[in-house]
Amino acid sequence: MKSFFLDKLPDCITVAGKSFFIKTDFRVWLGFSQTIQENKAVIDEADFVYADEVPSAELKAEAFKQLMEFYHPEPELPRSSGGGSEKVLDYVLDSQLIFAAFWEQYGIDLTETDENGHFLQMHWHKFLALLSGLHGTKLNDVMGWRCWKGDIKTDYGKAMQSLRNAWALPEDSESREQIQKDLDSFNALFEKPETE
């Protein structure tokens, strides 16, 4: 177990005994998140996260696993209860809510720049820790609505379902394509065969 306070936050990945330094600012990893959402084969599209040397082609698959561990570190607590894996946060679509929540809760302006116009840096793991510590913000409300499941026969349930629908994240394009293919296949069962 690593201590957030006693251990240095990681700034490299190690593959085959060799360290590769990575950019740690949260904006880079928001870009990484978008890349893995939009593309299925992203191993060669993740080079932008490296600070200098990029792993060779034969090390890229293992390096990508290490990048994924950096991107999504598994906390020791809370322990996984095997619950749903429904997506309740989209870093791009929810960017204004994330900004507002950090400002409201911590007084942190995620768009702040220095005197030269460069964004101030925040380590990805620090960003994730602060994100997980948010409470009582509109972002928390929206995330709660997105994962709400309950009886929709009550007035409360109807209101919650309405909020869930209003704030639902769009399905990814692959899911939509698969749904369309399934629908086309289903409809084909009812089409009359063409006669000559």
N, C-alpha and C positions, 0 to 999 in steps of 0.2 A: 504494500500500500504506500502510495506517495502522499506526502503532505503538501497541501497547497501553499503553506507558509514556509516550510523548511526546505523544500526542494525547488530548484530553479525550474521555471516553466520551460517545457521543451522547445527547442528551436531547430531540431534536426531529426531525421529518421536514420536508422541504421539498417543497412541491407548488406548481407554477406560480409559483415565485419567492417563495412565502410560507412562513414557518416556523410549524409547529404543535408546541407543546411536548407531550411525552408523559410519562406516568408510567414510571419505569424500574425500579422494584423488581421483583424476580423473581416475587413473588407475583402481581402484576398480569399478568405474561406467562405464568405457569402458568394463570391464568384465561383468558387469550387462547387458549392452546393447547387448553384444554378446549372453548372456544366453537367453534373451527374444527373440532374433531373431531366435535362433536355436531351442528353445523349446516353445511349446504352453502352457504347464502347468508348470509354473516356480515358483509358490508360495513356494513350498518346496525346490526349488533349489536356492533361493536367500539368504539363511542364511549367506553366506560368507560376506555380506555387514554389518552385525551387529558387533559392536566393542566388545560387551561382551554378555549380555543376549539376547536370541532370544525369540520372542513372542511365547506364547503357541499355540497349534494347533487351538483352537477356536478363537484366535485373528489374525491368519496369513492372512486371506483374507483382513481384514481391514488394517493390517500392510502393505500388498503388495500395496494397493491403495495409502497409504502414501509414500511408496518407489517410486512409479511411479510419484507422484507429486514432490518428491525431484529430481528424475531423469530428469523429463521434466517439469520444472517450467514454467507456462504460464506467459509471460511478459505482462505488461499492454499495452505497445506500441511495435511494431505497432499493431493496432487492426486487428483482423482477417477479411479478406475480403471474406472469404469463398472460397479462391482459392484452387488449386489442392493440393493434399497431396503426390505428387510424391516424392519418396526418391531420394535425390541428394547427400547424404553423407553416407559413410559407414566407421565407425571408424577404422575398421581393414584394409580393402582394401585401404583406403585413408591415412593410418597412416604416410607414408612417406611425402605425400603432407601436412598433418597437421603439422608434425615436421618442414618441410621446411618453411611453412607459419609463424609459431610462431617464428622461428629463424629470418626470413627475416623481419617481421613486428615489433617484440618486442625484439629481441635479447635473447629470452628465449629458452634454451636447455631443451626440455622435457625429455631427457634421462640423465640429469645431476645427479650425485650422490655425497654424502658427502664423507668425508675422510674414512669412514667405508664401503663405497660401497653401502649405502642405497640410494634409489631414493629420491630426494627432493620432498616434498609433495606440491600439489596444490589442493585447494578445488575445487570440481566439479563445483560449481556455478561460481567460478572465471574462470575456464577453459572455461565454456560456454560463459561467458561475453567476454572473449578475442577472442574466436572463432567467435562470432557474430560481433565483431569489425574489423575483417580482411577485407582488401580491396586491390585490385591490385595484388593479389598473383596468382600463378598457381592454387591453390586450388579454389579460387573464379572463375577463368576461367572455370575450370572443372565443378564446380557446375552449372555455367551458361549454359554450353553446355548441361548438362544433363536435364535441364528443358526447353531448347529452343523449341519453337513451332513457326512455321512460314511457309511461302510460299517456297516450295522446287523447284519451277520452275525457280527461279533466280539462278545465279551463287553463290551469297552469301548464299542463302537458301540451295543449294546443299552442299556447304562447311560446313555450320553449321550442317546440317543433318549428314554429314560424321563424324564430330567431336562428335556429340551426340552419334552416333552408336559406335564410337571407345572408348568412355569413359563411355558407359552405364554400370550400375551396373547389375550384374546377378540377375535374378529373384530368389525369395526364392523357396526352394524346394517344398513347398506346392503348389505354383502357377504352377510350372512345372508339378507336379503330376496331378493337376486338368486339366491342358491343355492336358496332355496325356490321361486322362480318357475321356475327351470330344472328343478328336480325335478318340480314340478307339470306342466310342459310335457312332460317325458319320460314321466311316468306316464300322461298323457293319451293318448299314443301306443298304450298297451296296453289302454285301457278299451274295453269293447264298446260299440258305438253303440247308443243307445236305440232300441227299436222300438216303434211305436205299436200 
